[in-house]
C-alpha cells in the first residue's frame, strides 16, 4: 500500500512539474514577443491564451498535489 501511495505521489509530482515547465515556456515566449515583436498582436494574444490555459492546468495540478499531501498527512497527525 505504501508503494502505491508513493507511486501516486511521484506521478502527481511529475504532472505538476511538466505543467510548470509548460507555463514557464509560454511565459518566456510571450515576454520575447512583447519585447522584440511589438507588431504581432495576434501571436501575443494566442500566447496569452496558452499561458492562461497552462496556468489553469498548473493550478489544478497544484490543488490535487496539495490535497494528496494533506490526506497523507492527516492520519499521521492523529
MARMARMAR-863737 format. One line per field, with one value per atom (N, C-alpha, C, CB): residue number from 0; residue in three letters; atom name; x, y, z. Coordinates in steps of 0.05 Angstrom, whole numbers. Atoms other than C-alpha are relative to their C-alpha. Glycine has a CB too. Layout:
# MARMARMAR-863737
num c(NUM,...)
residuo c(ALA,...)
atomo c(CA,...)
x c(X,...)
y c(Y,...)
z c(Z,...)
***
This chain:
# MARMARMAR-863737
num c(0,0,0,0,1,1,1,1,2,2,2,2,3,3,3,3,4,4,4,4,5,5,5,5,6,6,6,6,7,7,7,7,8,8,8,8,9,9,9,9,10,10,10,10,11,11,11,11,12,12,12,12,13,13,13,13,14,14,14,14,15,15,15,15,16,16,16,16,17,17,17,17,18,18,18,18,19,19,19,19,20,20,20,20,21,21,21,21,22,22,22,22,23,23,23,23,24,24,24,24,25,25,25,25,26,26,26,26,27,27,27,27,28,28,28,28,29,29,29,29,30,30,30,30,31,31,31,31,32,32,32,32,33,33,33,33,34,34,34,34,35,35,35,35,36,36,36,36,37,37,37,37,38,38,38,38,39,39,39,39,40,40,40,40,41,41,41,41,42,42,42,42,43,43,43,43,44,44,44,44,45,45,45,45,46,46,46,46,47,47,47,47,48,48,48,48,49,49,49,49,50,50,50,50,51,51,51,51,52,52,52,52,53,53,53,53,54,54,54,54,55,55,55,55,56,56,56,56,57,57,57,57,58,58,58,58,59,59,59,59,60,60,60,60,61,61,61,61,62,62,62,62,63,63,63,63,64,64,64,64,65,65,65,65,66,66,66,66,67,67,67,67,68,68,68,68,69,69,69,69,70,70,70,70,71,71,71,71,72,72,72,72,73,73,73,73,74,74,74,74,75,75,75,75,76,76,76,76,77,77,77,77)
residuo c(UNK,UNK,UNK,UNK,UNK,UNK,UNK,UNK,UNK,UNK,UNK,UNK,UNK,UNK,UNK,UNK,UNK,UNK,UNK,UNK,UNK,UNK,UNK,UNK,UNK,UNK,UNK,UNK,UNK,UNK,UNK,UNK,UNK,UNK,UNK,UNK,UNK,UNK,UNK,UNK,UNK,UNK,UNK,UNK,UNK,UNK,UNK,UNK,UNK,UNK,UNK,UNK,UNK,UNK,UNK,UNK,UNK,UNK,UNK,UNK,UNK,UNK,UNK,UNK,UNK,UNK,UNK,UNK,UNK,UNK,UNK,UNK,UNK,UNK,UNK,UNK,UNK,UNK,UNK,UNK,UNK,UNK,UNK,UNK,UNK,UNK,UNK,UNK,UNK,UNK,UNK,UNK,UNK,UNK,UNK,UNK,UNK,UNK,UNK,UNK,UNK,UNK,UNK,UNK,UNK,UNK,UNK,UNK,UNK,UNK,UNK,UNK,UNK,UNK,UNK,UNK,UNK,UNK,UNK,UNK,UNK,UNK,UNK,UNK,UNK,UNK,UNK,UNK,UNK,UNK,UNK,UNK,UNK,UNK,UNK,UNK,UNK,UNK,UNK,UNK,UNK,UNK,UNK,UNK,UNK,UNK,UNK,UNK,UNK,UNK,UNK,UNK,UNK,UNK,UNK,UNK,UNK,UNK,UNK,UNK,UNK,UNK,UNK,UNK,UNK,UNK,UNK,UNK,UNK,UNK,UNK,UNK,UNK,UNK,UNK,UNK,UNK,UNK,UNK,UNK,UNK,UNK,UNK,UNK,UNK,UNK,UNK,UNK,UNK,UNK,UNK,UNK,UNK,UNK,UNK,UNK,UNK,UNK,UNK,UNK,UNK,UNK,UNK,UNK,UNK,UNK,UNK,UNK,UNK,UNK,UNK,UNK,UNK,UNK,UNK,UNK,UNK,UNK,UNK,UNK,UNK,UNK,UNK,UNK,UNK,UNK,UNK,UNK,UNK,UNK,UNK,UNK,UNK,UNK,UNK,UNK,UNK,UNK,UNK,UNK,UNK,UNK,UNK,UNK,UNK,UNK,UNK,UNK,UNK,UNK,UNK,UNK,UNK,UNK,UNK,UNK,UNK,UNK,UNK,UNK,UNK,UNK,UNK,UNK,UNK,UNK,UNK,UNK,UNK,UNK,UNK,UNK,UNK,UNK,UNK,UNK,UNK,UNK,UNK,UNK,UNK,UNK,UNK,UNK,UNK,UNK,UNK,UNK,UNK,UNK,UNK,UNK,UNK,UNK,UNK,UNK,UNK,UNK,UNK,UNK,UNK,UNK,UNK,UNK,UNK,UNK,UNK,UNK,UNK,UNK,UNK,UNK)
atomo c(N,CA,C,CB,N,CA,C,CB,N,CA,C,CB,N,CA,C,CB,N,CA,C,CB,N,CA,C,CB,N,CA,C,CB,N,CA,C,CB,N,CA,C,CB,N,CA,C,CB,N,CA,C,CB,N,CA,C,CB,N,CA,C,CB,N,CA,C,CB,N,CA,C,CB,N,CA,C,CB,N,CA,C,CB,N,CA,C,CB,N,CA,C,CB,N,CA,C,CB,N,CA,C,CB,N,CA,C,CB,N,CA,C,CB,N,CA,C,CB,N,CA,C,CB,N,CA,C,CB,N,CA,C,CB,N,CA,C,CB,N,CA,C,CB,N,CA,C,CB,N,CA,C,CB,N,CA,C,CB,N,CA,C,CB,N,CA,C,CB,N,CA,C,CB,N,CA,C,CB,N,CA,C,CB,N,CA,C,CB,N,CA,C,CB,N,CA,C,CB,N,CA,C,CB,N,CA,C,CB,N,CA,C,CB,N,CA,C,CB,N,CA,C,CB,N,CA,C,CB,N,CA,C,CB,N,CA,C,CB,N,CA,C,CB,N,CA,C,CB,N,CA,C,CB,N,CA,C,CB,N,CA,C,CB,N,CA,C,CB,N,CA,C,CB,N,CA,C,CB,N,CA,C,CB,N,CA,C,CB,N,CA,C,CB,N,CA,C,CB,N,CA,C,CB,N,CA,C,CB,N,CA,C,CB,N,CA,C,CB,N,CA,C,CB,N,CA,C,CB,N,CA,C,CB,N,CA,C,CB,N,CA,C,CB,N,CA,C,CB,N,CA,C,CB,N,CA,C,CB,N,CA,C,CB,N,CA,C,CB,N,CA,C,CB,N,CA,C,CB,N,CA,C,CB,N,CA,C,CB)
x c(17,0,17,-19,-18,57,13,22,-12,89,-20,10,20,24,-4,-27,2,18,24,-3,-25,90,-1,24,3,77,-20,-8,20,15,12,-25,-12,53,21,13,-20,110,-13,18,14,61,-12,-22,11,26,22,-15,-22,92,11,22,-10,115,-20,3,20,49,2,-28,-2,57,25,2,-25,129,-3,23,4,110,-17,-13,18,54,15,-25,-16,101,19,15,-19,151,-15,14,16,96,-6,-26,5,76,25,-11,-25,148,7,22,-7,159,-17,-2,19,97,6,-29,-6,114,25,2,-24,184,-5,22,6,158,-16,-15,16,107,17,-23,-18,159,18,18,-16,203,-16,10,16,147,-6,-26,8,127,25,-11,-24,199,11,22,-13,221,-19,18,18,159,-26,-6,23,111,-22,8,20,76,-15,15,13,48,-21,20,20,-14,-14,-21,13,-45,16,-5,-17,14,0,28,0,15,-26,3,27,-60,-1,-22,0,-51,17,11,-18,7,-13,27,14,-34,-21,-12,20,-89,13,-17,-14,-40,11,23,-10,-9,-24,13,23,-79,-9,-23,8,-97,21,-3,-22,-29,-1,27,2,-37,-23,-3,23,-106,8,-24,-9,-76,20,12,-19,-19,-14,21,15,-67,-15,-20,14,-108,19,-15,-20,-46,10,24,-9,-23,-20,7,21,-90,-2,-27,2,-91,24,0,-24,-20,-3,25,4,-37,-20,-9,20,-100,12,-24,-12,-60,19,16,-18,-7,-15,19,16,-60,-13,-21,12,-95,20,-13,-21,-30,10,24,-10,-10,-21,8,21,-78,1,-27,-1,-73,25,0,-24,-2,-2,24,2,-23,-19,-10,19,-76,12,-25)
y c(-24,0,25,0,-23,47,6,-5,-4,35,13,-27,-12,51,30,-15,-28,116,16,3,-13,133,4,-16,-2,119,21,-27,-21,163,27,-4,-26,219,8,0,-5,212,8,-25,-6,213,29,-20,-26,275,22,2,-19,310,4,-10,-2,294,16,-29,-15,321,30,-10,-28,385,12,1,-10,393,5,-19,-3,383,25,-25,-23,434,26,-2,-24,483,8,-5,-5,476,12,-26,-11,490,29,-17,-28,553,17,2,-15,576,4,-15,-2,562,21,-27,-19,600,28,-8,-26,657,12,-1,-10,663,9,-21,-7,662,26,-23,-24,715,25,-2,-22,760,7,-6,-4,751,15,-26,-13,770,29,-15,-27,830,19,0,-17,855,6,-13,-3,844,2,-23,1,838,15,-29,-14,892,2,28,-3,889,-26,8,26,818,-5,-23,3,826,-27,22,26,761,-21,-7,20,719,5,1,-5,754,-9,31,9,741,-30,10,29,668,-11,-11,9,661,7,14,-7,697,-21,28,20,647,-26,-5,24,589,2,-6,-4,618,-3,28,2,624,-29,16,28,552,-16,-13,14,527,7,7,-8,567,-14,30,14,536,-29,1,28,466,-2,-11,1,482,4,23,-4,508,-26,23,25,444,-21,-10,19,401,7,-1,-9,442,-6,30,6,435,-30,10,29,360,-10,-14,7,353,8,13,-10,395,-18,29,17,353,-27,-4,26,289,2,-9,-3,315,4,25,-4,337,-26,21,25,270,-19,-13,18,233,9,-1,-11,279,-3,29,0,276,-25,0,22,204,0,-26,0,216,19,9,-19,274,-9,27,9,234,-21,-11)
z c(0,0,0,24,-1,17,-27,21,26,-51,-20,-11,18,-87,6,4,-8,-48,-10,31,9,-65,-30,9,30,-139,-7,-12,6,-138,5,18,-7,-105,-22,27,20,-155,-26,-4,24,-213,1,-5,-3,-186,-2,27,0,-175,-28,19,28,-246,-17,-12,15,-274,6,5,-8,-234,-12,31,11,-257,-30,5,29,-330,-6,-13,4,-325,6,16,-8,-290,-23,26,22,-347,-24,-8,22,-399,5,-4,-7,-362,-4,29,2,-358,-30,14,29,-433,-14,-14,12,-454,9,5,-11,-408,-12,31,13,-435,-29,1,27,-506,-2,-14,0,-490,6,21,-6,-459,-24,25,24,-520,-21,-11,21,-568,8,-4,-9,-526,-2,28,0,-522,-28,17,26,-594,-24,-4,22,-636,7,-9,-8,-615,-21,8,22,-683,-5,-25,5,-674,22,-1,-21,-630,-1,-1,2,-658,15,-29,-13,-635,30,-11,-29,-568,13,5,-10,-559,3,-18,-1,-576,23,-27,-22,-527,27,-2,-25,-473,6,-2,-5,-483,9,-26,-8,-479,28,-19,-27,-416,20,3,-17,-386,4,-11,-2,-402,16,-28,-14,-377,30,-12,-28,-312,14,3,-12,-300,5,-19,-3,-311,23,-26,-22,-264,27,-4,-25,-210,7,-3,-6,-217,10,-25,-8,-211,28,-19,-26,-151,22,0,-19,-117,5,-11,-3,-130,17,-27,-15,-103,30,-12,-27,-41,15,-1,-13,-27,6,-19,-5,-34,24,-25,-23,14,26,-4,-24,64,9,-4,-7,61,11,-25,-10,71,28,-20,-26,130,21,-3,-20,164,19,-13,-19,191,18,-16,-16,215,24,-17,-22,259,22,-11,-20,296,18,-13)
***
